[in-house]
Amino acid sequence: MPAPDAMQPEFHALAADLRDTARGHPVVWLPNPGNWGAALTRDATRDFLAASGVAFREVGHVGRAELLRALLFRDVLVHGGGGAWSERFPGAWETVRRAAPWFRHTIVLPSAFGRDVALERCSLWARDRGASLRHAPRARFCHDLGFFPGPIDVPPGHGVGWFLRDDSLSRASAAGRAPSPDLSSRGDQLSPLAPFLAEIARFEEVHTDRVHVAIAACRMGRRVHVHAVEGPMLSDLFEASIAPLFPNAVLHR
């Protein structure tokens, strides 16, 4: 399973949980909806499931027919990952809370937990070791699957690129920085990934407060300036996965 060596233990532990829970049967995989950055995690998760030997059936939503099928066949639900569970972003929490009772077991792939989470017959994986584990103390840590499978081979870039959020979470924008294009808001999890990566790859140095722009830029070996947002979501991920492994990245709090 190719990945940065230091990430291998966590990726292997997650893969083992998936295989042990699936018991050789295909799982129902519901990717986390989101902006264009979510396409990076969706693409990487597909590769991760295949590399882990876990057969899956991807679904866009879990409706009544899917729930009845899950009850009949004792399916396993795999949700996410890469999303944030919080009062501000309640969609993932509500989806899993409604669907989980119908499935034999649910696995939530590495996510950020900004609210208390307690669900029966559910394995939680957190993408940081900070606030997420305080809100979900039974969760286990694994790096965001956007880091899988490792380096992205792209030509050298030039100049400095800014990719900041266009919402109230962005502290870098609020500090008086001239408006910059919010690349992530230009697509969603179903959008083609190649143009997203190509835009980031244009630059040799990247400033961003978007999680998956930062992950992609790190995988490209760029000099990355990660600007913290309101709350610990991005800074916790930086401390868990970026700081130990990507020396060209720096966090601006």
N, C-alpha and C positions, 0 to 999 in steps of 0.2 A: 504494500500500500504506500505509494509515494507521498511524501509530505516532509516538511522540515523535521529533522531528527528529533528535536526537542519536543515536537508536538505529537510524535508517534505514540507514546503511552496513552495519552488521553483519547486519541482517535481509535486506537485499538480497543480500549475499554468500551467506548461507545459502540463500536462495531460488534463486540461480543454481546453487549446487552441487546442489540437489535437481533442478532442471530438466535440467541437463547430464547428471546421472547417470541420470535416468529415461528420457531420450531419447524423450519423448512417450508412454511407456507408463505405466499405473497402477502405483504402488508399493504394497507391502504394509506397512501402518502398524500397528505394535504399540505402543500407548500404554504408558507406564510404570505398573505397578500401584502403588497407594499409598493414602494416607489421603484425606480429603475435599479437602485442598488440591490433590491431584493432579488433581481434576476441573477446577480452574481452568486448569491447563496443557493438559489434554486438550481442553477447549473452545476454548482459544486456538489450539492447534495445528491443530485442524480448520479454523478460520478462516484460519490462516496458509497452510496447504496450498492451500486454495481460492483465496486472494488471490494466491498465487504461481503459479497455473496448473498445479498438480501434481495429477493425478488419483490417487486412492488407494482402497485397499480396507482398511478397518479390521478387524483380527482381535483376538480376546481372548487367544489363545495360538498358539504355533507347534508343532503336532503333526506326526506322521509324514506325514500326507497333505499338509500345507502344505509340508513340506520337499521331498517328491517333486515337487510342483507347481512349486516354486521351481527345482529342478534342471532340470525339463523346459522351463520357459518363461523361464529365466534372469531371474527376478524380482529386484527390488531391495527390500531390507528397510530400513524406516525405523523406528528404535526410539526411544521416549521422547517427550519429554524431561522435564526438571525433576527427575530422580531423582539419587540419590547412589550412586556406586559405591565401596564400601569393604568391609573385612572384616566390619564390623557389618551392612552391607546388601549381601549378595552376589548377590541375586536377578537384578538387571539384568546384571551381569557374566556370570553363569552362563548366562543365557538367550541373550545375544548370542554368547558363546563357542561354544555348541553349535549355534546356528542359522547363523552367518555362513558357514561353509564350503559350505553348500548354495545360497547366494544369489550372484548375479553380483557384487553389491556391497552393503555395509551402510552406512547413515548413522545415526550416533547423534546425536540432537538435543541441544541444549545441556543439559549435565548437570554435576554436581560429581564430580570424580574424586579419590578418597581412597586409591587403590591404583594401582600401576603397570599400565598398559594398553598392550598391543601386539597388534594384530590385523591379519591380512592382508585386503586388499580392503575396507578399512573407513575411512570418514571420521568423525573424532571432532570434536565441537563442545563446547567447555567454556563453562560459564556464568560463569566468573570468570577472572581473570588471575593468580591466586595459586597455591595448592596444586595445583589441577587441571592447570595447564600444567607443573608440575614432575613430576607423575605421568604425564602424557600429553603429552610435548613436541611431538608432531606435531599435536596438536589445534589448532583455530582457535577464537577467542573469538566468541561471540554471546550476547546477553542472553537470559536465561530467557524462553521463549516465553509464560510467564504475563504478561509485560508487554505482549503484543500483544492488541489493536490500539492501545491507548492509554487515555485517561481513561475511567473508569466514571461515568456520570451518575447520581447518587443525591441525595436530599434532604439537607439539613444534618443532622448528628448532634448528640447531646447527651451530655455527661459523658465519663467515661473508661472504656474497656473493656480488660480484661486477657485475653489469650489465650495461655496458656503450655503448653508440652509437659508431659505427665504421665509422662515417662520420665527415665532417668538423664542424658540429654544436657542437660537444662534446668538452667542455673546460676541463673537468676532464681528458680525454685521452691526450689532448695536453699538459697538465701540467707535463707530464713525468710519469704518472701512467703506470705501466706495462699493456700491452694489456690484455683485458678481453673479454670473449665471449659476443657478442651482441645478446642476446637471441631473441630480437624482430625480427632480420633479418632472423631468421631460419624458419619463416612461414609467412602466410598472414591472411587476415580476414576470410578466409574459412577453415583454419587449425583447428584441434581439440583443444579446449581450455585447457583440463585437463593436458596435459604434460607441457604447459606453466606455469600453476599455480603450478604444482608439483615441477618444478625446483626452483621457487621462494620460495616455502614453505620449502625447505630443510634448509634454513638459519634462524637464529634468528635475524640477523642484515643484512640489505640490503643497498647497495650503488647503486644509479642509476641516470642516466640523461634521462631515458625513461619515458614518461608520464604514460603509462599504467602499466609498471612494478611498478612504485611508487604507483599508485592507488591500484593495487592488493596487494602489500605488506602492505599498510595501512589497507586495509580491513581484512588482516590476523592478524592485531595487532602487526606486527613486528616493531622493531626499524628501522626507515627508514632515510637514509641520501640522500636527494634530491640535486643533483648537477646541478646548473643552466646551461643552454646552451646559445649559442649566441642568442640574442634577448630575449624578455620578455615572450615568450610562456609558459615556464615551471614555471618560478618564479611567473607569474601572477596567474596561476592555483593554485600554492602552497598557495599564500596569500588568495585566494578566498575560497578554499575548504579544504585544508589540514591543514593549520596552526590553524584555529578555532576549528577543530574537532578531530585532531589526535595528541595528545600531545607527542607521541613517535617519531614524525617526526621533522627533522631539515633541514633547507635550507642552502646550501653552495653556496654563490654567486661568 
